[in-house]
Amino acid sequence: MKPILLAVVLFFFLGCGSSLRPRAAAVNGSADETASKVRGDALKTEIVVGAARAELYFPMLEGRRVAVVGNHSSLVGDRHLVDVLLDAGINLVKVFGPEHGFRGTAADGERVESGVDSATGLSIISLYGANLRPTKQQLSDVDIIVFDIQDVGVRFYTYISTMTYIMEEAARYGIPVVVLDRPNPLRHYIDGPLLEPAHASFVGLHPVPVVYGMTIGEYALMVNGEGWLENGLVCDLTVIPLEGFHGSARYQLPVPPSPNLPDMRSVYLYPSLCYFERTDISLGRGTDRPFQLYGHPDFNPEVFTYRFTPRSLQASVNPPQLGNECHGRDLSAIPLEELMEKRQIDLRYLLDAYHHFPDKDRFFLGSFERLSGTVRMREQIIAGWTEQQIRESWQPGLESFKPVRAKYLIYPDTE
């Protein structure tokens, strides 16, 4: 592992204490000197993230009251973006945190409260608590917003919904937004049914497939350019692009993006297994391998031979099938290289579980369409459609999405 990536990993596991600045070495001097150091540190890696390209966005922040939307993934090398900005003399007035909180440690679905950082006195405002979008009052002392969060490129991963709400409220009050781009580990393919407007929610706001094949910066440009913000609002948006990234590059995340995606295997399996969130099936929450297992107490143990029992953990306090021994399948032995090169959602897991579930009337939960994005998928599975038949039904939507996506690509596809 490269030294700078090792430092990043150590920051994730050791550096999420009560202070924003426990391990950040102060950089004395001007903003230009700080930008130069940030740039020098970034060049130690092959891909330079937007946050590390200080020369492109520091000038936009000088003399302005700045808010950051970020979490534990908002890193520049082994330092947090908040520390980089403060040490550069940027007037940072507050921080907004998404689902799982600014520290990235809150459990799935857990309400996150706002607070004040003890070391800096900065307000840490939760956008997964009393409100999902910033209020007018919370933006009253903000001149510009910097958004920097690592996404995983899946429609129901909520960081892109938080970004949309930030863009809407910023547009409403005339506040510019700067999105610092980061690679998408699933940018090398698009797949899944398009979201139908009737099923829009916080786990899917826009008519895109489940895997949409765009970085978070490209996605922001699409949301703005396609008029998907509320009431025709248009955000004053700037995307700070990546350097050294090509469109189909495979990117290994330096830190887990959220508590239940602890490694790249879970990230690659996430689009295929997340459908279980709206069924009676456990997908491994409450174990040490979330999104790498699936099972249920009622499965036949002679067919589903792997056994696991979900328990209450910090990452998942009340997981499905809590305390119940599940008979299931363990996907953690699938070679990582095989998952990395896979270019489609794997429906076999969902169809396998439905086929063997003894009480099919209890399999789907009422909100399944929030994840599938369409009523057809439930109907197709109940009717006994094959994986190939279901996948073919997605193709018209995928073909209609491709030219929309193409308009906003910063990094052209290379495969």
MOZIQUI-V923655 format. One record per pair of residues at least 12 apart in sequence whose C-alpha atoms are under 8 Angstrom apart, sorted by sequence separation. I is the first residue (numbers start at 1). GAP is how many residues later the second one is. D is the distance in whole Angstrom. If there is no record, write none. Layout:
# MOZIQUI-V923655
I:GAP:D + I:GAP:D
This chain:
# MOZIQUI-V923655
100:12:7 + 113:12:8 + 114:12:5 + 195:12:5 + 252:12:7 + 282:12:5 + 283:12:7 + 309:12:8 + 310:12:5 + 311:12:6 + 39:13:6 + 99:13:8 + 113:13:6 + 194:13:6 + 195:13:6 + 224:13:8 + 281:13:7 + 282:13:5 + 309:13:7 + 310:13:6 + 377:13:7 + 38:14:6 + 39:14:6 + 68:14:8 + 112:14:6 + 194:14:5 + 195:14:6 + 281:14:6 + 282:14:6 + 309:14:6 + 310:14:7 + 364:14:8 + 38:15:8 + 39:15:7 + 112:15:8 + 113:15:8 + 114:15:8 + 193:15:8 + 194:15:4 + 195:15:8 + 281:15:5 + 309:15:6 + 310:15:7 + 38:16:7 + 112:16:6 + 113:16:6 + 147:16:7 + 193:16:5 + 194:16:7 + 221:16:8 + 280:16:8 + 309:16:4 + 111:17:6 + 112:17:5 + 113:17:8 + 192:17:5 + 193:17:6 + 274:17:7 + 308:17:6 + 309:17:6 + 35:18:8 + 36:18:8 + 111:18:5 + 191:18:6 + 192:18:5 + 221:18:8 + 273:18:6 + 307:18:7 + 308:18:5 + 35:19:5 + 36:19:8 + 190:19:7 + 191:19:6 + 192:19:6 + 273:19:8 + 307:19:6 + 308:19:7 + 35:20:6 + 190:20:8 + 191:20:5 + 307:20:5 + 308:20:8 + 190:21:5 + 191:21:7 + 270:21:6 + 273:21:8 + 287:21:8 + 306:21:6 + 307:21:6 + 102:22:8 + 189:22:7 + 190:22:5 + 206:22:7 + 217:22:6 + 269:22:6 + 287:22:7 + 305:22:6 + 306:22:5 + 32:23:8 + 35:23:8 + 51:23:8 + 189:23:7 + 190:23:5 + 217:23:8 + 266:23:8 + 269:23:7 + 286:23:8 + 287:23:6 + 304:23:5 + 305:23:6 + 306:23:5 + 51:24:7 + 52:24:6 + 66:24:8 + 68:24:8 + 102:24:8 + 189:24:5 + 217:24:7 + 266:24:7 + 267:24:8 + 286:24:4 + 287:24:7 + 297:24:8 + 304:24:5 + 305:24:7 + 306:24:6 + 51:25:6 + 52:25:8 + 66:25:6 + 67:25:6 + 70:25:7 + 101:25:7 + 145:25:8 + 186:25:7 + 187:25:7 + 188:25:6 + 260:25:7 + 266:25:5 + 285:25:7 + 286:25:5 + 296:25:7 + 304:25:6 + 64:26:8 + 65:26:5 + 66:26:5 + 67:26:6 + 68:26:7 + 69:26:6 + 70:26:6 + 71:26:6 + 187:26:4 + 266:26:6 + 284:26:7 + 286:26:6 + 287:26:8 + 301:26:6 + 31:27:8 + 49:27:8 + 63:27:8 + 64:27:7 + 65:27:6 + 66:27:6 + 67:27:5 + 68:27:5 + 69:27:5 + 70:27:6 + 71:27:7 + 95:27:7 + 97:27:7 + 101:27:7 + 186:27:6 + 187:27:5 + 265:27:7 + 286:27:6 + 297:27:7 + 299:27:8 + 300:27:7 + 301:27:8 + 354:27:8 + 62:28:6 + 63:28:7 + 65:28:6 + 66:28:7 + 67:28:6 + 68:28:6 + 69:28:6 + 70:28:7 + 94:28:5 + 95:28:6 + 96:28:6 + 97:28:6 + 98:28:6 + 99:28:7 + 100:28:8 + 187:28:7 + 262:28:8 + 297:28:6 + 298:28:8 + 299:28:6 + 61:29:7 + 62:29:8 + 67:29:7 + 69:29:8 + 93:29:6 + 94:29:5 + 95:29:5 + 96:29:5 + 97:29:5 + 98:29:5 + 99:29:5 + 133:29:7 + 184:29:8 + 261:29:7 + 286:29:7 + 296:29:8 + 297:29:4 + 298:29:7 + 299:29:7 + 51:30:7 + 71:30:7 + 72:30:6 + 93:30:7 + 94:30:6 + 95:30:6 + 96:30:6 + 97:30:6 + 98:30:6 + 132:30:7 + 145:30:7 + 147:30:7 + 184:30:7 + 260:30:6 + 261:30:7 + 286:30:5 + 296:30:4 + 297:30:6 + 351:30:7 + 71:31:4 + 72:31:5 + 94:31:7 + 96:31:7 + 97:31:8 + 134:31:8 + 144:31:6 + 145:31:6 + 146:31:6 + 147:31:6 + 148:31:6 + 151:31:8 + 153:31:6 + 184:31:5 + 260:31:7 + 285:31:6 + 286:31:7 + 295:31:5 + 296:31:5 + 70:32:6 + 71:32:6 + 72:32:6 + 133:32:5 + 134:32:7 + 143:32:6 + 144:32:5 + 145:32:5 + 146:32:5 + 147:32:5 + 148:32:5 + 150:32:6 + 151:32:8 + 152:32:6 + 153:32:7 + 154:32:8 + 183:32:6 + 184:32:7 + 286:32:8 + 295:32:5 + 296:32:6 + 71:33:6 + 132:33:8 + 133:33:6 + 136:33:8 + 142:33:8 + 143:33:7 + 144:33:6 + 145:33:6 + 146:33:6 + 147:33:6 + 148:33:7 + 149:33:8 + 150:33:8 + 151:33:6 + 152:33:6 + 153:33:6 + 182:33:7 + 183:33:8 + 286:33:6 + 295:33:4 + 42:34:7 + 135:34:8 + 144:34:8 + 146:34:7 + 148:34:8 + 150:34:8 + 152:34:7 + 153:34:7 + 181:34:7 + 182:34:7 + 285:34:6 + 294:34:5 + 295:34:6 + 42:35:6 + 127:35:7 + 134:35:7 + 181:35:6 + 182:35:7 + 285:35:7 + 293:35:7 + 294:35:6 + 41:36:6 + 133:36:7 + 181:36:5 + 286:36:7 + 293:36:6 + 294:36:7 + 351:36:8 + 136:37:8 + 180:37:7 + 282:37:8 + 293:37:5 + 38:38:7 + 179:38:6 + 282:38:6 + 292:38:6 + 293:38:6 + 281:39:7 + 282:39:6 + 292:39:5 + 293:39:7 + 348:39:7 + 4:40:7 + 280:40:8 + 281:40:8 + 292:40:5 + 347:40:6 + 4:41:7 + 161:41:6 + 179:41:8 + 161:42:7 + 161:43:7 + 289:43:8 + 158:44:7 + 161:44:7 + 282:44:8 + 158:45:6 + 38:46:8 + 156:46:8 + 157:46:6 + 158:46:8 + 156:47:4 + 93:48:8 + 155:48:7 + 156:48:5 + 93:49:7 + 155:49:6 + 34:50:8 + 34:53:7 + 35:53:8 + 155:53:7 + 34:54:6 + 155:54:7 + 156:54:7 + 24:55:6 + 155:55:5 + 260:55:6 + 16:56:8 + 23:56:8 + 24:56:8 + 32:56:8 + 154:56:6 + 155:56:6 + 160:56:7 + 164:56:8 + 259:56:5 + 260:56:8 + 300:56:8 + 31:57:4 + 154:57:5 + 155:57:7 + 163:57:8 + 299:57:7 + 30:58:6 + 31:58:6 + 153:58:6 + 154:58:7 + 177:58:7 + 179:58:8 + 181:58:7 + 295:58:8 + 299:58:6 + 24:59:7 + 28:59:7 + 29:59:8 + 30:59:8 + 31:59:8 + 99:59:7 + 153:59:6 + 164:59:7 + 176:59:7 + 177:59:6 + 178:59:6 + 179:59:6 + 180:59:6 + 181:59:6 + 182:59:8 + 183:59:8 + 188:59:7 + 298:59:7 + 299:59:7 + 12:60:7 + 20:60:8 + 27:60:6 + 99:60:7 + 153:60:6 + 176:60:5 + 177:60:5 + 178:60:5 + 179:60:5 + 180:60:5 + 181:60:5 + 182:60:7 + 187:60:7 + 188:60:5 + 211:60:7 + 298:60:7 + 26:61:6 + 27:61:8 + 98:61:7 + 153:61:7 + 168:61:6 + 172:61:7 + 174:61:8 + 175:61:7 + 176:61:6 + 177:61:6 + 178:61:6 + 179:61:6 + 180:61:7 + 181:61:6 + 187:61:6 + 188:61:7 + 210:61:7 + 20:62:7 + 21:62:6 + 153:62:7 + 167:62:8 + 168:62:7 + 171:62:6 + 174:62:8 + 176:62:8 + 178:62:7 + 183:62:8 + 187:62:8 + 188:62:7 + 20:63:7 + 153:63:8 + 171:63:6 + 187:63:8 + 98:64:7 + 151:64:8 + 171:64:5 + 186:64:8 + 151:65:6 + 164:65:7 + 168:65:7 + 170:65:7 + 171:65:7 + 185:65:6 + 150:66:8 + 168:66:8 + 185:66:5 + 8:67:8 + 11:67:7 + 168:67:7 + 184:67:7 + 185:67:7 + 265:67:7 + 167:68:6 + 183:68:7 + 185:68:7 + 8:69:6 + 7:70:8 + 8:70:5 + 269:70:8 + 7:71:5 + 8:71:8 + 265:71:6 + 268:71:6 + 5:72:7 + 264:72:8 + 268:72:7 + 281:72:8 + 4:73:6 + 5:73:8 + 272:73:5 + 4:74:7 + 74:74:6 + 265:74:7 + 271:74:6 + 272:74:5 + 276:74:7 + 67:75:6 + 74:75:6 + 272:75:6 + 275:75:7 + 65:76:7 + 66:76:6 + 67:76:8 + 69:76:7 + 73:76:6 + 74:76:7 + 273:76:7 + 65:77:5 + 66:77:6 + 67:77:6 + 68:77:6 + 69:77:6 + 70:77:6 + 71:77:8 + 73:77:6 + 272:77:8 + 273:77:7 + 64:78:8 + 65:78:5 + 66:78:5 + 67:78:5 + 68:78:5 + 69:78:5 + 70:78:5 + 71:78:6 + 272:78:8 + 64:79:6 + 65:79:7 + 66:79:6 + 67:79:6 + 68:79:6 + 69:79:6 + 70:79:5 + 64:80:7 + 66:80:7 + 68:80:7 + 69:80:7 + 186:82:7 + 280:82:7 + 281:82:8 + 61:83:7 + 279:83:8 + 280:83:5 + 279:84:5 + 280:84:7 + 279:85:4 + 280:85:7 + 278:86:6 + 279:86:5 + 16:87:6 + 278:87:5 + 278:88:8 + 278:89:6 + 279:89:7 + 250:90:7 + 278:90:5 + 275:93:8 + 278:93:7 + 275:96:6 + 20:97:7 + 51:97:7 + 274:97:8 + 275:97:7 + 19:98:6 + 21:98:7 + 18:99:7 + 19:99:6 + 20:99:7 + 18:100:7 + 19:100:5 + 20:100:7 + 19:101:8 + 152:105:8 + 151:106:7 + 150:107:6 + 152:115:7 + 154:117:7 + 57:121:8 + 51:129:5 + 50:130:4 + 51:130:7 + 49:131:7 + 50:131:5 + 49:132:6 + 50:132:6 + 49:133:5 + 49:134:8 + 108:151:8 + 107:152:7 + 108:152:8 + 104:153:8 + 105:153:7 + 106:153:7 + 190:153:8 + 191:153:6 + 192:153:7 + 104:154:6 + 105:154:6 + 189:154:5 + 190:154:7 + 191:154:6 + 104:155:7 + 188:155:7 + 189:155:7 + 100:158:7 + 100:159:8 + 210:162:8 + 247:164:5 + 246:165:6 + 247:165:5 + 248:165:6 + 204:166:7 + 245:166:7 + 246:166:7 + 247:166:4 + 248:166:6 + 203:167:7 + 204:167:7 + 246:167:7 + 247:167:6 + 248:167:6 + 203:168:7 + 246:168:7 + 201:169:7 + 204:169:8 + 241:169:8 + 199:170:6 + 200:170:7 + 199:171:6 + 200:173:7 + 199:174:6 + 199:175:7 + 195:177:7 + 196:177:6 + 195:178:4 + 196:178:6 + 193:179:7 + 194:179:6 + 195:179:6 + 193:180:7 + 194:180:7 + 193:181:7 + 73:182:7 + 222:182:8 + 57:183:7 + 73:183:8 + 222:183:7 + 56:184:7 + 73:184:6 + 222:185:8 + 222:186:6 + 53:187:8 + 221:187:6 + 209:188:8 + 51:189:8 + 209:189:7 + 219:189:8 + 50:190:5 + 218:190:6 + 50:191:5 + 214:191:8 + 218:191:6 + 49:192:7 + 50:192:5 + 209:192:8 + 218:192:6 + 49:193:5 + 50:193:8 + 208:193:7 + 48:194:6 + 49:194:7 + 47:195:7 + 48:195:5 + 214:195:7 + 47:196:6 + 48:196:6 + 47:197:5 + 48:197:8 + 46:198:6 + 47:198:6 + 192:199:8 + 194:200:7 + 193:201:5 + 192:202:6 + 191:203:8 + 194:203:6 + 193:204:7 + 194:204:7 + 193:205:7 + 192:206:8 + 107:207:6 + 108:207:7 + 191:207:7 + 106:208:7 + 107:208:4 + 108:208:6 + 190:208:8 + 105:209:8 + 106:209:7 + 107:209:5 + 108:209:8 + 105:210:7 + 107:210:6 + 156:215:6 + 188:225:8 + 188:227:8 + 12:243:6 + 12:244:8 + 9:245:6 + 8:246:6 + 9:246:6 + 8:247:7 + 5:249:6
